[in-house]
Amino acid sequence: MHLKNVRFHPDLYPTREHYPFNLDIFRRTTRLDFVAPVTFFVGENGTGKSTLLESIARRAGIHIWREGERTRCVVNLYEDKFYRGISLEWVEDIVPGSFFGSSVFQDFARLLDEWAAADPGQLDYFGGKSLLTQSHGQSIMSFFRARYAIKGLYLLDEPETALSPRTQIALLQLLTGLSAAGHAQFLIATHSPILLACPGATIYSFDHSPIASVPYEDTEHYRIYRTFMIDPRGPLAVL
């Protein structure tokens, strides 16, 4: 374990009207403790999972790969400021790590390919192959296997987005093995009931206010998928 907890400081929030500072859960939750090598954030879209994950990355000094800024129709000046309202407590010293978001992974893969054009040895750190010559799912798993073998804190935002169910199981196996080794700690925002099955993981539900730890079988993700598998036509009858 590397990161002990994250604390919320509503008295430092600059606004109550704008996202994410207007979310009730970030005012009613005092702190989240990280007691397992793998911790999941679950909940509906817009509940603040990814926002908190990115804010923890910023507080931990972990770089988030971004494509160049683009013009937007509506700009929320507070959208990326939530890290200023939280604090982190470490078990010992701060450790390095990385932030993974499937939406920006291709940008990283292209940049790595440019580095490798001048220094092919760079690819040795990622399975020895250009990430662009592999399928999206294969390149992501190549990155995971190489990067997560290093001691650190790893934050993943919906990694299942580009992964087939079989590859999600491969990622689950990787998480299980690495967490047992004890050198890597993972914080993961996900909608995947496959990943949520990770043995011994803590699952924090953002559908509760304050944020609460829930058993795997009590997550909405598990219940919805289980109900659907039992009766695939059931949900259709409700529409």
C-alpha positions in Angstrom: 0.0 0.0 0.0 1.2 3.5 -0.9 -1.7 5.9 -0.6 -3.5 5.8 2.7 -6.5 8.1 2.1 -7.9 11.1 0.4 -9.6 13.8 2.5 -12.2 16.3 1.3 -12.1 20.0 2.4 -15.4 21.7 1.5 -14.3 24.9 3.2 -11.7 25.2 0.4 -14.3 24.8 -2.4 -14.4 28.0 -4.5 -18.1 27.6 -5.5 -21.3 25.7 -4.7 -23.0 26.2 -8.1 -20.5 24.6 -10.5 -19.5 21.0 -11.1 -17.9 19.2 -9.4 -18.1 21.4 -6.3 -21.9 21.3 -6.5 -22.0 17.5 -5.9 -23.5 16.6 -2.5 -21.3 13.6 -2.1 -18.1 15.8 -2.0 -19.6 17.8 0.8 -20.9 14.9 2.9 -17.9 12.6 2.5 -15.1 13.3 4.9 -12.5 10.9 3.6 -11.9 7.7 1.7 -9.5 5.1 3.2 -7.5 2.8 0.9 -7.0 -0.4 2.7 -6.6 -2.8 -0.2 -4.2 -2.9 -3.2 -7.2 -2.5 -5.6 -9.9 0.1 -5.0 -12.8 0.7 -7.4 -15.0 3.8 -7.9 -18.4 2.9 -9.2 -21.6 4.9 -9.9 -23.7 6.5 -12.6 -22.2 8.9 -15.1 -21.8 12.4 -13.7 -21.4 11.2 -10.1 -17.8 12.4 -9.9 -15.7 9.2 -10.2 -13.4 10.3 -13.0 -13.2 13.8 -11.5 -11.9 12.5 -8.2 -9.5 10.1 -9.9 -8.0 12.9 -12.0 -7.8 15.1 -8.9 -5.9 12.4 -6.9 -3.5 12.1 -9.8 -2.9 15.9 -9.8 -2.3 15.9 -6.0 0.1 12.9 -6.4 2.1 14.7 -9.0 1.1 12.1 -11.7 1.0 13.5 -15.2 -2.2 13.1 -17.2 -1.6 12.8 -21.0 -3.8 15.3 -22.8 -4.3 16.2 -26.5 -3.9 19.9 -27.2 -6.7 22.1 -25.9 -9.6 22.7 -28.3 -12.2 25.4 -28.5 -15.4 24.5 -26.5 -18.9 25.9 -26.8 -19.3 26.1 -23.0 -16.4 26.3 -20.6 -16.6 25.4 -16.9 -13.7 27.2 -15.2 -14.0 25.0 -12.2 -14.0 21.6 -13.9 -10.3 20.8 -13.4 -9.8 22.6 -10.0 -11.2 19.9 -7.7 -7.7 18.8 -6.7 -7.4 22.0 -4.7 -10.1 20.9 -2.4 -8.6 17.5 -1.4 -5.5 16.3 0.4 -3.7 12.9 0.3 -2.1 11.0 3.1 0.7 8.5 2.2 1.7 5.3 4.1 5.3 6.3 3.8 6.9 8.3 1.0 5.2 9.5 -2.2 5.7 7.0 -5.0 5.7 7.5 -8.7 2.8 6.2 -10.9 0.7 6.8 -13.9 -2.8 7.8 -15.0 -4.6 5.8 -17.7 -7.6 7.0 -19.7 -8.6 5.1 -22.8 -9.6 8.4 -24.5 -6.0 9.7 -24.4 -4.2 6.4 -24.8 -3.9 6.7 -28.6 -2.2 10.1 -28.2 0.4 8.5 -25.9 0.8 5.5 -28.4 1.5 7.9 -31.2 4.0 9.9 -29.2 5.8 6.7 -28.2 6.0 5.7 -31.8 7.7 9.1 -32.6 10.2 8.5 -29.8 10.9 4.9 -31.1 11.6 6.2 -34.6 14.7 7.9 -33.2 15.3 5.3 -30.4 13.8 1.9 -31.1 14.9 0.7 -27.6 12.0 2.7 -26.2 9.7 -0.1 -27.3 11.5 -2.6 -25.1 9.6 -1.1 -22.2 6.2 -1.9 -23.8 6.5 -5.4 -25.0 9.0 -4.8 -27.8 6.3 -3.8 -30.4 4.9 -0.5 -31.6 1.6 0.0 -29.8 0.2 1.3 -33.1 0.8 -2.0 -34.9 -1.3 -3.9 -32.4 -5.1 -3.8 -32.0 -6.3 -1.2 -29.5 -7.0 -3.9 -26.9 -3.7 -5.6 -27.4 -1.8 -2.4 -27.2 -3.5 -1.4 -24.0 -2.7 -4.8 -22.4 1.0 -4.5 -23.6 1.2 -1.2 -21.9 -0.4 -2.5 -18.7 1.9 -5.5 -18.4 5.0 -3.4 -18.9 4.0 -0.3 -16.8 2.4 -2.0 -13.9 5.4 -4.3 -13.2 7.0 -1.2 -11.6 6.4 -0.2 -8.0 3.9 2.7 -7.9 0.4 4.1 -7.7 -1.8 3.5 -10.8 -5.0 5.3 -11.6 -7.2 3.9 -14.4 -10.3 5.6 -15.8 -12.7 3.1 -17.3 -10.0 0.9 -18.8 -12.7 -1.6 -20.0 -13.8 0.8 -22.7 -11.7 -0.7 -25.5 -11.4 -4.2 -24.0 -13.4 -7.3 -25.0 -14.8 -9.4 -22.1 -12.0 -11.9 -22.6 -9.4 -9.1 -22.4 -11.1 -7.7 -19.3 -10.6 -11.1 -17.7 -6.9 -10.9 -18.7 -6.7 -7.5 -17.0 -8.5 -8.9 -13.9 -5.9 -11.6 -13.7 -3.1 -9.1 -14.1 -4.6 -6.9 -11.3 -5.0 -10.0 -9.0 -1.4 -11.1 -9.6 0.1 -7.6 -9.1 -1.9 -6.8 -6.0 -0.8 -10.1 -4.5 2.9 -9.2 -5.2 2.3 -6.1 -3.0 4.3 -3.4 -4.9 1.5 -1.8 -6.9 -1.7 0.0 -5.8 -4.6 0.6 -8.1 -7.5 3.1 -8.0 -9.9 2.3 -10.8 -13.1 4.0 -12.0 -15.2 1.4 -13.9 -18.5 0.1 -15.1 -17.2 -3.4 -15.6 -18.7 -6.2 -13.4 -15.8 -8.4 -14.6 -13.2 -6.1 -13.1 -15.2 -5.4 -10.0 -14.9 -9.1 -9.2 -11.2 -8.6 -8.2 -10.7 -10.6 -5.0 -10.2 -8.5 -1.9 -10.8 -5.2 -3.7 -12.6 -2.3 -2.0 -15.6 -0.9 -4.0 -16.7 2.6 -3.3 -20.1 3.5 -4.6 -20.7 7.1 -5.7 -24.4 6.4 -5.9 -24.4 6.8 -2.1 -24.1 10.1 -0.2 -21.7 10.1 1.5 -19.6 7.7 -0.7 -19.8 4.2 0.8 -18.0 0.9 0.5 -20.3 -1.8 -0.9 -20.0 -5.6 -1.4 -19.6 -6.8 -5.0 -23.0 -8.4 -5.1 -24.7 -5.2 -4.0 -23.4 -3.1 -6.8 -25.9 -2.1 -9.4 -23.5 -3.3 -12.1 -23.6 -6.9 -10.8 -27.4 -6.8 -10.2 -28.2 -5.5 -13.7 -25.9 -7.9 -15.5 -27.1 -10.9 -13.4 -30.8 -10.0 -14.1 -30.1 -9.6 -17.8 -28.3 -12.9 -18.1 -31.2 -14.7 -16.3 -33.8 -13.1 -18.5 -32.3 -11.2 -21.5 -35.8 -10.0 -22.7 -36.9 -8.8 -19.3 -35.3 -5.3 -19.6 -36.7 -4.9 -23.1 -40.2 -5.3 -21.9 -39.8 -2.3 -19.7 -38.8 0.0 -22.6 
